[in-house]
Amino acid sequence: MLEVEISVPPTAVLSKMESVVEAACAAEGLELRLKGTLAKCPGCVHWHFQKGAQRGTLEITWWEKQRRLWCKVAAGRKGAWMEETIPRLKSVLEKRRPTGHPNQ
């Protein structure tokens, strides 16, 4: 299993994080396959993304209560596309900080 933390700055507008994650993933060519929550993280938003017909599922979880955003790849769900996509997505999400400024 692989888990990658994505930093959330103190100035982030937490209510915008969900749309920022979805936009960043769409820009990477990722397709939303599932959106829900996790019992162990009450109130979180949990997504499953895939890249076309390629093998692999990238899980992303945003837990506003804990100010925590992370990516996870479960055992047996890794795809070749993830090696480049995860670091790039992490970088984009950390740079596209959803603050209250209209140009961000």
N, C-alpha and C positions, 0 to 999 in steps of 0.2 A: 504494500500500500504506500502511496505517495501522498503527502499532505503539504500544501504550500500556503503560508500565511500571507495576507495582503494587508499592508498597513492602512489604517484609517486615521487621517489627521484630526486633531481636535477641532478644526474649523469646519469639518464636513457637515453638510446638511443631511442628516441621516434619512430623512423622508425621501430624498432623491436617489439614494444608493441603489434601490431596486431597478429603477429605469436606467441608471448608469451601467450597471452590470449587464443588463439585457442588450443595451446599445453596443457596448464594447464586444460582447460575444457575437452579435450579428455582424459587426464590422470585420470580425475574424472569420466569417463564413460558417459560424457554428449555428446549428439548428436546435431549438428548444424542443425537447422530447417529453419533459415532465417538470411540473412546477408544483411545489407543495410545501410541507414543513416536516420537521423531524421531532419525534416524541421526546428525544433527549435534550432538545433545544427549543423549549416552548416559545412560540412567537416568531421563530426564524422563518426565512424564506429559503427554500432549497430547490435548486435546479439540477436537471440532467441535460447536458448538451452533447450533441454528436456532430460529426463533420461529414455531411452527405452519407454515402454508403460505406464510408471507411469504418474500419473496426475501432472500437473504443468509446467510452462514455466518461465525460468530464463532469464531476459533481462540483457545484459551487454553493456555498452556504453563506447567507448574510444574517447575522444574529444581532439585531439592533440593540437589544437589552445589554449585551456584552460588548458592543462596538467591535465586533469581530467578523471579518470576512476571510474566507479561505476556500481553496480548491482542493479537491481530493480525487484520487484515482484509486478505486478499489482493486484488489487483487483480481486478475483475470479480465479487467476492463480497460487495459492499456491499449492505446493505438499509436502507430508510428507518428502521426501528426502532432501528438502532444508534446514531444520534445522541443519543438520550436514554438508551438502555440502557447503553452503555459507561461514561460518566461515573458513572452511578448504581451500576453494578456495581463500578467501581473504588473508589468511596467506601465501599460496603458491605464489600468485601473488606479495605480498609485499616482499617476500624473493627472488624470481626469478627476481630480478631487471635487466632489459635489459640494461646493461652498455656496454661499448666498449670492455670489457675483453672477450677473446675467451672462457673461461671456465664457463661463466655464461649464 
